[in-house]
Amino acid sequence: MSVIWTTEGREVSPRIVAERASRRAFLAVSALLFAASVAATIVWCTSMSAMGELPMPGGWTMSMVWMRMPGQTWPGVAAAFLRMWVVMMVAMMLPSLVPTLWRYRQAVGRTAETRLARLTALVGVGYFFVWTVFGVAAFALGIALTLAEMQLPSLARAVPIAVGVVVLIAGALQFTDWKAHHLACCREAPGRGCPLRADAGAAWRLGLRIGLHCSCCSATLTAILLVIGIMDMRAMIVVTAAITVERLAPSGERVARALGAVVVVAGLFLIAREAWLV
């Protein structure tokens, strides 16, 4: 068998060299995709912030992301939101998804070396397809609430305290078995306990399964971002860091519970502050 010598004079097999090159290429593509999605998200948030916000009864302001501008159609507004949503989800979820994709490559690499890039991409597309569906639901709910708040001033006045309630519930859900189950599924290595088929259908289904578990796992923290302000870069960074840490830290369930405690306290503070102001 042919060998390759390193600059230190050590003997390395061609397979090891190929695996190292594959890993470098995978990490480089992931880094470029992450950088592009972050840059696009910053540009979008900056442009939306420049448009200002609409003052609402109750002393809060509504983001223009939920509004139809002159000359826009509702399908156009929905398409723009979904483009933004997918880019934002790539920026937020890719840091915790990359290790899962790498473990998938390791699991199927020896049986699908020539198709590895395509299969990995299919897993990623399936994953973000689930998040796209989640975005459709978020948009529909956001538009429905926006229209109701603009027509009912009494409902608009209740929004600040409702935000605190949502944050409180999101924190409480961090302690549930439902959260623990989906978090465990997110953290589980692909193919654990059963071999992975190296074909397009299996890759697509794996992406959908991981996306379903991870969207359910992250639903509580994502809900906080939606109610606090989807254009708030600081909130986006905090939520991204929380999602990444609870999925990648050695004791993910403990991290999730610790985050839950912090979120519960924040929810109680928001409720108490609004109740005091009223």
N, C-alpha and C positions, 0 to 999 in steps of 0.2 A: 504494500500500500504506500502511495506517495505521502510525503510529509512536507510541512512548511516550517522553516526555522524563523524564530523571532529575532529581533535585534539583540536580545539578551542571550541568544544561542540556545534557547529552549525549543524542543520539538513539539509542534502542534499539528493535529490532523486537519485535513481540508474541511471536514464536517464542523469542527469547532470554529474554524475561521469563518465558514459560511454562517453559522449560528450567530457569531458576534456581529457580522456585517448586517444580518437580518435584524438583530436587536437595535443596532445603531439607526438603521433606516426606519424602523417602527417608531422609535423614540423621536427621531427628527420630524417625521410626518405628524406625529401627535403634538409635538411642540409647536409646529407651524400652524396646525389647525386651531390649537388653543390660543395662540397669539392673534391669529386673524379674527377669531370669534370675540376675544376680549376687545380688540380694537374696534370692531363693528359695534359691539355693545356700548362702548364709551361714546362713539359718534352718535348712535341713536339716542342715548340718554341725554347727551348734550343738546342735540337738536330739539328734543321734546321739552327739555327744561327751558330752552330759549323761547318757546311758545307761551310760557306762563301757565298758570292754573286758574281755575274758576272758583271764586269765593262761594261758599255754600252756607246755609243756615246752620248754626252750631259752632261757627268759628273755625271751620276747616276748609281746605281747598281741594278741588277735584282735578285729577290729572287729565290732560287733553287726550291721553291714549284711549280713553273710553268715549271719545266724542267724534262725531262726524263733522269734518270741516266743509266749508262751502265748496261745491264742485265734486265732493266725494260721494261714492255710493257705499251702501253697507257691505256689499261683497268686497269692494276695494279696501274698506277699513279692516275687514276681517283678514284679507290676504296680507295687508301690511303688518297687522298684529302678529299673525302666525309666522311671518318671516322673521320679525323681531324675536318672537318667542323661541323659535328653534335655535337661532344664533345665540341667544342668551342661555338657553339650556346647555348648548355645547360648551360655552364658557364655564358654566357652573358645575356641570356633571362630569366633564371629561377628566378632571384630576382624579376622581374616584373610580372612573371607568377604565382608565388605561391599565392599571394592574390586572383587572379582570380580563381584558382583551389579551394581555400578554400571557396570562395563564392559559387562555384558550389556545393561543398559538403554540404554546409548549405542549398542550394536550394532543393536538392534531398535527403538529408540524412534521412528524416522521412519516405520516401517511398521506400528506397533502402539501409537500414542499412547493410544488409548482403553482398551487392555487391558494397559497396561504394568505397573500395580500387580499385577494378577492373575498375569501371566506371571512377574514377578519373585518373587512369593510361591511359585509352583509350583517354580521353580528351588530356592529355599530349602527347601521341604518335601521335595523329592527328595533334596537334600543331607543333611538330617538324618534322613531315612528310612534311608539307608545307615548312619549312626551308630547308629540304633536297632537295626538288625540286628546291628551290631558289639556293642552292649550286651547283646543276648540271648546272644550267644556268651560274652561276658565273665561274665555272671551264671551261666550253666551251668557254666563252668569254675571260677568262684570257689566255687560251692556244692559241686561235686564235690571240690575240693581241701580245702575246710573239713571236709566229712564224713570224708574220709580222714585228715586231721590229727587230728581228735578221736578217731578209733578207733585210730590208730597213733602212739603217743608217739615212737617212733624217727623217724618222718617229721616230726613237729612239731619235734623238736629240730634237724632239718636245715634248717628254714625260714630262719633268719637268714643262713646262708651261701648258700642258694639265692637269696635276694634279691640278694646281691652278684653272683652269677653272671648273673642276669637283667639287672641294670643293666650289667654288663660286655658282655654280648651286644648289648644295645640300643645301647650306644655304638659297638661295632664295626660294626653295621649302618648307622650313619650314614655310613660310608665306602664303601658298596657302590654299584654301578651301579643296583641295584634302587631304592635310596633316591633317587639322582640322577634317575632316570627319573620317578618319581612326583612328586618335588618340582618338576621342570620342567613336568609336566602341571598341577600345582596353580597354578603361577605364570603359565601361558599365558593370554593374553586370550581370552575366549569368542569363537568365530567366526573366530579367526585362520586364514587360509588357505582358509576356506570360509564362505559366507553362512549366517546363522542364520535358520531359519524362525520366524516370529512366530506360533506356535500352541501350544496347551497340551501336546500330545504332545511336541513338540521341547523345550519348557521343562522338562518332567518328566524326559526322557531326559538333558538337559544336567545337571540337578541330580544325577541318579544317577551320571553319569560323573564329575563333579567330586567328589562325595562318595566314590566308590570310590577315586579317585586320592589324595584328601586323607586318607582314613582309613588307606590303606596307608602314605602318607608319614608320618603321625603315629603309626603303630602303635608304633614303638619308644619314643617319648616317653610315649605313653599307658600303655604297659606299665610304665614306671617308676612312674607315678602309682599304678597298680593295686597294685603290690607294696610300695611304700613306705607307702601309706595313702590310700585314696580320699577320706577325710574330712579329710586334712591340707590346710588352706587355704594354707599356705606353699608346699607342693609343687605345689598346683594353680596358684598364681600364677606360680611359676617355669616350669612346663611350658607354661602359656598364653603367657607372654612368649617362650619359646624357639620355640614353633610359629609365633607371629606374626612374629617377627624373621626366621626362615629363609624364610618365604613372601614377606615384603614388602621385605626388605633388597635393595639393588642386586645384591649378590653372594650369592645365596641358598645356592648349593652350598658356597661357602667357609664361610659361617656354619654350615651343617649339619655340615661336617667339624670346625670349631672346637668346636661343641657336642659332637660325638662324642668328641673328645679329652678334654674335661672329664668326660664321662660315663664313659669308660673308666677314667680316674684314680679317679673316685668308686667305680666297681665294684671295682677292685683294692683300694682302701682298705677297703671293706666286707668283702671276702673276707679280707684280711689281719687285720683287727680281730677277726673271728669266729674265725679260725684261732688267733690268739694267745690269745683267751679260753678256747678249748677246751683 
